[in-house]
Amino acid sequence: VNELLGELYSHLYRIYDSITGSNNTYFEFDISEDKKMCCISLKYWLYDQIINRDLNETEINAIFNGWDTHLKGKIKNTSPDHCIFNNLKKDDINKLKNIYSLYAIFYVNNKYQEDWNSNAYKYLEYFGKGLDEFINSINNCYINQNSSIYCNEFNEFLDLCKEKYEHAGISIYEQITQGTDDGTGKYLLYSEKNKDKPLYIYLKNDKLLNFVKTSDFLSNKSTTIAATS
């Protein structure tokens, strides 16, 4: 646990350095416009470590307590609220890991298309798992207005998807016309509605359509993806 906390601090310190622009040794590109993506990347890394190391609930709780006690707010000249780690259960960590992996796939596909084209097959399994967790979480958290710790973090992720990032491969809008107004959304992947709060989820690149079949939810859904451009 202490080893993982040390690695987390090292990653966090380098990310904050990259965000401020003082010493970008963590990313291969200019991260100044994608600051929130930094925290998503770090959370994905931590959650992946927790799952791959098969930590138990006691060890996981120690990780989050260690973060809160020894790491949060300890890096000078940074906001303690920039990257927040919630005390999650292992099952919820695994769900979010899959969702963040999905977002990273979309992001990489749009920003590094050449690399994506040569390695797309590697992402198939992650795409299906992430997409199913993503849609299930929309139903459980956004539609049912659940306020659990898991749903609070997931809803923060939804807010990230609603922002207009140049390299985001997935975009979420609350009006169906928004998907085509700015050219950032081409294919309507999925839509849901909770009273007067609809969500329309668009894919930016048609190459991702080939991966939809790996989603149990969408492959069994009667509706199909609609092209909007």
TIVO-958020 format. One record per residue (C-alpha): chain; residue number from 1; x, y, z. Coordinates in Angstrom, 2 decimals. Layout:
// residues N
+----+-----+---------+---------+---------+
: ch :   i :       x :       y :       z :
+----+-----+---------+---------+---------+
:  A : NUM :       X :       Y :       Z :
...
+----+-----+---------+---------+---------+
This chain:
// residues 229
+----+-----+---------+---------+---------+
: ch :   i :       x :       y :       z :
+----+-----+---------+---------+---------+
:  A :   1 :    0.00 :    0.00 :    0.00 :
:  A :   2 :    2.80 :    2.44 :    0.90 :
:  A :   3 :    4.55 :    1.64 :   -2.37 :
:  A :   4 :    1.41 :    2.42 :   -4.35 :
:  A :   5 :    0.90 :    5.67 :   -2.44 :
:  A :   6 :    4.47 :    6.66 :   -3.28 :
:  A :   7 :    3.85 :    5.97 :   -6.96 :
:  A :   8 :    0.60 :    7.94 :   -6.80 :
:  A :   9 :    2.41 :   10.94 :   -5.31 :
:  A :  10 :    5.06 :   10.77 :   -8.04 :
:  A :  11 :    2.43 :   10.65 :  -10.80 :
:  A :  12 :    0.41 :   13.42 :   -9.18 :
:  A :  13 :    3.44 :   15.69 :   -8.79 :
:  A :  14 :    4.44 :   15.25 :  -12.45 :
:  A :  15 :    0.87 :   15.84 :  -13.63 :
:  A :  16 :    0.61 :   19.08 :  -11.64 :
:  A :  17 :    3.95 :   20.17 :  -13.11 :
:  A :  18 :    2.57 :   19.44 :  -16.58 :
:  A :  19 :   -0.67 :   21.32 :  -15.92 :
:  A :  20 :    1.14 :   24.47 :  -14.81 :
:  A :  21 :    3.40 :   24.23 :  -17.83 :
:  A :  22 :    6.53 :   24.48 :  -15.71 :
:  A :  23 :    7.90 :   21.05 :  -16.60 :
:  A :  24 :    5.87 :   18.73 :  -18.81 :
:  A :  25 :    7.65 :   15.40 :  -18.45 :
:  A :  26 :    4.48 :   13.33 :  -18.10 :
:  A :  27 :    2.62 :   13.79 :  -21.38 :
:  A :  28 :    3.82 :   13.70 :  -24.99 :
:  A :  29 :    1.56 :   16.62 :  -25.92 :
:  A :  30 :    0.47 :   20.03 :  -24.67 :
:  A :  31 :   -1.95 :   19.32 :  -21.83 :
:  A :  32 :   -2.87 :   22.92 :  -21.07 :
:  A :  33 :   -6.32 :   22.61 :  -22.69 :
:  A :  34 :   -7.07 :   19.14 :  -21.30 :
:  A :  35 :   -6.41 :   19.60 :  -17.59 :
:  A :  36 :   -9.34 :   17.48 :  -16.46 :
:  A :  37 :   -8.13 :   14.67 :  -18.69 :
:  A :  38 :   -5.00 :   14.58 :  -16.51 :
:  A :  39 :   -7.03 :   13.58 :  -13.46 :
:  A :  40 :   -9.03 :   11.02 :  -15.42 :
:  A :  41 :   -5.74 :    9.49 :  -16.59 :
:  A :  42 :   -4.41 :    9.37 :  -13.05 :
:  A :  43 :   -7.59 :    7.85 :  -11.67 :
:  A :  44 :   -7.55 :    5.23 :  -14.41 :
:  A :  45 :   -3.94 :    4.39 :  -13.54 :
:  A :  46 :   -4.73 :    4.05 :   -9.82 :
:  A :  47 :   -7.88 :    1.99 :  -10.37 :
:  A :  48 :   -6.02 :   -0.26 :  -12.81 :
:  A :  49 :   -3.27 :   -0.80 :  -10.22 :
:  A :  50 :   -5.83 :   -1.68 :   -7.53 :
:  A :  51 :   -7.57 :   -4.23 :   -9.75 :
:  A :  52 :   -4.41 :   -5.77 :  -11.24 :
:  A :  53 :   -2.79 :   -6.10 :   -7.80 :
:  A :  54 :   -6.04 :   -7.63 :   -6.52 :
:  A :  55 :   -6.09 :   -5.47 :   -3.41 :
:  A :  56 :   -8.75 :   -6.33 :   -0.84 :
:  A :  57 :  -11.22 :   -3.86 :    0.64 :
:  A :  58 :   -9.03 :   -3.19 :    3.69 :
:  A :  59 :   -6.02 :   -2.37 :    1.50 :
:  A :  60 :   -8.17 :   -0.21 :   -0.79 :
:  A :  61 :   -9.50 :    1.72 :    2.19 :
:  A :  62 :   -5.91 :    2.24 :    3.36 :
:  A :  63 :   -5.02 :    3.68 :   -0.06 :
:  A :  64 :   -7.79 :    6.27 :    0.08 :
:  A :  65 :   -7.13 :    7.10 :    3.74 :
:  A :  66 :   -3.46 :    7.52 :    2.89 :
:  A :  67 :   -4.37 :    9.84 :    0.03 :
:  A :  68 :   -6.57 :   11.95 :    2.29 :
:  A :  69 :   -4.03 :   12.10 :    5.13 :
:  A :  70 :   -0.64 :   12.23 :    3.41 :
:  A :  71 :   -1.10 :   13.37 :   -0.20 :
:  A :  72 :   -4.13 :   15.63 :   -0.57 :
:  A :  73 :   -3.05 :   19.26 :   -0.60 :
:  A :  74 :    0.60 :   18.39 :    0.07 :
:  A :  75 :    1.98 :   19.58 :   -3.28 :
:  A :  76 :    2.90 :   23.26 :   -3.14 :
:  A :  77 :    1.16 :   25.84 :   -5.33 :
:  A :  78 :   -1.62 :   23.45 :   -6.36 :
:  A :  79 :   -5.28 :   23.28 :   -5.48 :
:  A :  80 :   -6.15 :   20.36 :   -3.16 :
:  A :  81 :   -9.42 :   20.01 :   -5.03 :
:  A :  82 :   -7.99 :   19.62 :   -8.52 :
:  A :  83 :   -7.82 :   15.81 :   -8.42 :
:  A :  84 :  -10.15 :   14.21 :   -5.88 :
:  A :  85 :  -10.03 :   10.50 :   -5.05 :
:  A :  86 :  -13.21 :    9.10 :   -3.53 :
:  A :  87 :  -13.25 :    6.18 :   -1.11 :
:  A :  88 :  -14.82 :    3.60 :   -3.39 :
:  A :  89 :  -15.51 :   -0.11 :   -3.08 :
:  A :  90 :  -13.64 :   -2.53 :   -5.32 :
:  A :  91 :  -16.63 :   -3.29 :   -7.56 :
:  A :  92 :  -17.18 :    0.42 :   -8.17 :
:  A :  93 :  -13.48 :    0.94 :   -8.84 :
:  A :  94 :  -13.60 :   -1.74 :  -11.52 :
:  A :  95 :  -16.64 :   -0.12 :  -13.16 :
:  A :  96 :  -15.00 :    3.30 :  -13.29 :
:  A :  97 :  -11.74 :    1.78 :  -14.54 :
:  A :  98 :  -13.62 :    0.36 :  -17.52 :
:  A :  99 :  -15.41 :    3.67 :  -18.15 :
:  A : 100 :  -12.22 :    5.73 :  -17.97 :
:  A : 101 :  -10.54 :    3.23 :  -20.26 :
:  A : 102 :  -13.36 :    3.77 :  -22.75 :
:  A : 103 :  -12.88 :    7.54 :  -22.65 :
:  A : 104 :   -9.14 :    7.08 :  -23.16 :
:  A : 105 :   -9.88 :    4.93 :  -26.23 :
:  A : 106 :  -12.06 :    7.68 :  -27.69 :
:  A : 107 :   -9.44 :   10.29 :  -26.87 :
:  A : 108 :   -6.54 :    8.34 :  -28.37 :
:  A : 109 :   -8.57 :    7.49 :  -31.47 :
:  A : 110 :   -9.19 :   11.15 :  -32.19 :
:  A : 111 :   -5.78 :   12.55 :  -31.23 :
:  A : 112 :   -3.53 :    9.79 :  -32.59 :
:  A : 113 :   -5.39 :    8.29 :  -35.53 :
:  A : 114 :   -2.31 :    6.67 :  -37.09 :
:  A : 115 :   -1.50 :    4.78 :  -33.89 :
:  A : 116 :   -5.18 :    3.90 :  -33.48 :
:  A : 117 :   -5.46 :    2.44 :  -36.99 :
:  A : 118 :   -2.56 :    0.05 :  -36.38 :
:  A : 119 :   -3.59 :   -1.03 :  -32.88 :
:  A : 120 :   -7.40 :   -0.86 :  -32.94 :
:  A : 121 :   -7.88 :   -4.58 :  -32.33 :
:  A : 122 :   -6.22 :   -4.24 :  -28.92 :
:  A : 123 :   -9.09 :   -2.05 :  -27.70 :
:  A : 124 :  -12.02 :   -4.32 :  -28.59 :
:  A : 125 :  -12.45 :   -5.92 :  -25.17 :
:  A : 126 :  -12.09 :   -2.60 :  -23.32 :
:  A : 127 :  -14.59 :   -0.89 :  -25.60 :
:  A : 128 :  -17.42 :   -3.34 :  -24.91 :
:  A : 129 :  -16.90 :   -3.45 :  -21.15 :
:  A : 130 :  -16.53 :    0.29 :  -20.85 :
:  A : 131 :  -19.53 :    1.08 :  -23.00 :
:  A : 132 :  -21.78 :   -1.26 :  -21.03 :
:  A : 133 :  -20.63 :    0.19 :  -17.69 :
:  A : 134 :  -21.06 :    3.69 :  -19.12 :
:  A : 135 :  -24.66 :    3.13 :  -20.19 :
:  A : 136 :  -25.59 :    1.19 :  -17.04 :
:  A : 137 :  -24.19 :    4.02 :  -14.93 :
:  A : 138 :  -26.21 :    6.58 :  -16.88 :
:  A : 139 :  -29.33 :    4.59 :  -16.07 :
:  A : 140 :  -28.42 :    4.06 :  -12.41 :
:  A : 141 :  -26.94 :    7.48 :  -11.62 :
:  A : 142 :  -28.25 :   10.09 :  -14.03 :
:  A : 143 :  -31.71 :    8.73 :  -14.74 :
:  A : 144 :  -32.45 :    7.53 :  -11.20 :
:  A : 145 :  -30.65 :   10.54 :   -9.66 :
:  A : 146 :  -28.63 :    8.36 :   -7.31 :
:  A : 147 :  -26.34 :   10.33 :   -4.98 :
:  A : 148 :  -23.94 :    7.55 :   -3.93 :
:  A : 149 :  -20.19 :    8.18 :   -3.87 :
:  A : 150 :  -19.87 :    6.18 :   -7.08 :
:  A : 151 :  -22.59 :    8.17 :   -8.81 :
:  A : 152 :  -21.12 :   11.47 :   -7.68 :
:  A : 153 :  -17.85 :   10.58 :   -9.40 :
:  A : 154 :  -19.62 :    9.24 :  -12.46 :
:  A : 155 :  -21.74 :   12.37 :  -12.79 :
:  A : 156 :  -18.55 :   14.46 :  -12.63 :
:  A : 157 :  -17.31 :   12.36 :  -15.54 :
:  A : 158 :  -20.56 :   13.05 :  -17.42 :
:  A : 159 :  -19.96 :   16.77 :  -16.94 :
:  A : 160 :  -16.51 :   16.31 :  -18.46 :
:  A : 161 :  -18.06 :   14.65 :  -21.50 :
:  A : 162 :  -20.40 :   17.62 :  -21.91 :
:  A : 163 :  -17.50 :   20.03 :  -22.25 :
:  A : 164 :  -16.21 :   20.82 :  -25.74 :
:  A : 165 :  -12.75 :   19.31 :  -25.97 :
:  A : 166 :  -11.08 :   19.28 :  -29.36 :
:  A : 167 :   -9.79 :   15.74 :  -29.02 :
:  A : 168 :  -12.74 :   14.13 :  -27.24 :
:  A : 169 :  -14.01 :   11.20 :  -29.28 :
:  A : 170 :  -17.31 :   11.12 :  -27.41 :
:  A : 171 :  -19.59 :   14.07 :  -26.70 :
:  A : 172 :  -22.73 :   14.42 :  -24.60 :
:  A : 173 :  -25.41 :   17.03 :  -25.16 :
:  A : 174 :  -28.73 :   17.88 :  -23.57 :
:  A : 175 :  -30.26 :   18.89 :  -26.90 :
:  A : 176 :  -30.18 :   16.68 :  -29.96 :
:  A : 177 :  -29.26 :   19.53 :  -32.32 :
:  A : 178 :  -26.10 :   20.28 :  -30.36 :
:  A : 179 :  -24.51 :   17.16 :  -31.76 :
:  A : 180 :  -24.17 :   18.72 :  -35.19 :
:  A : 181 :  -24.04 :   22.47 :  -34.58 :
:  A : 182 :  -20.31 :   22.63 :  -33.88 :
:  A : 183 :  -19.20 :   19.65 :  -35.93 :
:  A : 184 :  -17.91 :   17.72 :  -32.92 :
:  A : 185 :  -20.52 :   14.97 :  -33.04 :
:  A : 186 :  -21.37 :   12.81 :  -36.04 :
:  A : 187 :  -23.07 :    9.64 :  -34.92 :
:  A : 188 :  -25.80 :    9.40 :  -32.32 :
:  A : 189 :  -24.76 :    6.44 :  -30.20 :
:  A : 190 :  -27.37 :    6.45 :  -27.46 :
:  A : 191 :  -30.01 :    8.65 :  -25.90 :
:  A : 192 :  -31.80 :    8.69 :  -22.55 :
:  A : 193 :  -34.26 :   10.99 :  -20.89 :
:  A : 194 :  -35.08 :   11.74 :  -17.28 :
:  A : 195 :  -38.11 :   14.02 :  -17.09 :
:  A : 196 :  -36.87 :   17.22 :  -18.72 :
:  A : 197 :  -33.18 :   16.21 :  -18.71 :
:  A : 198 :  -32.36 :   14.29 :  -21.89 :
:  A : 199 :  -28.89 :   13.07 :  -22.84 :
:  A : 200 :  -27.67 :   12.53 :  -26.39 :
:  A : 201 :  -24.36 :   10.72 :  -26.77 :
:  A : 202 :  -22.40 :   11.10 :  -29.99 :
:  A : 203 :  -19.34 :    9.42 :  -31.44 :
:  A : 204 :  -16.98 :   11.63 :  -33.37 :
:  A : 205 :  -15.30 :    9.06 :  -35.60 :
:  A : 206 :  -17.14 :    6.50 :  -37.71 :
:  A : 207 :  -14.33 :    3.96 :  -37.17 :
:  A : 208 :  -15.66 :    3.48 :  -33.65 :
:  A : 209 :  -18.94 :    2.17 :  -35.01 :
:  A : 210 :  -17.25 :   -1.16 :  -35.69 :
:  A : 211 :  -16.71 :   -1.58 :  -31.95 :
:  A : 212 :  -20.35 :   -1.20 :  -30.94 :
:  A : 213 :  -20.95 :   -4.91 :  -31.49 :
:  A : 214 :  -18.70 :   -5.60 :  -28.49 :
:  A : 215 :  -21.27 :   -3.91 :  -26.23 :
:  A : 216 :  -23.82 :   -6.39 :  -24.88 :
:  A : 217 :  -26.25 :   -3.56 :  -24.21 :
:  A : 218 :  -26.19 :   -1.92 :  -27.63 :
:  A : 219 :  -25.90 :   -5.14 :  -29.62 :
:  A : 220 :  -29.17 :   -6.32 :  -28.05 :
:  A : 221 :  -30.90 :   -2.96 :  -28.46 :
:  A : 222 :  -33.50 :   -2.67 :  -31.21 :
:  A : 223 :  -32.49 :    0.86 :  -32.16 :
:  A : 224 :  -29.42 :    1.55 :  -34.28 :
:  A : 225 :  -26.89 :    4.31 :  -34.37 :
:  A : 226 :  -27.98 :    7.22 :  -36.50 :
:  A : 227 :  -25.63 :    9.22 :  -38.69 :
:  A : 228 :  -26.16 :   12.94 :  -38.26 :
:  A : 229 :  -23.75 :   14.35 :  -40.78 :
+----+-----+---------+---------+---------+
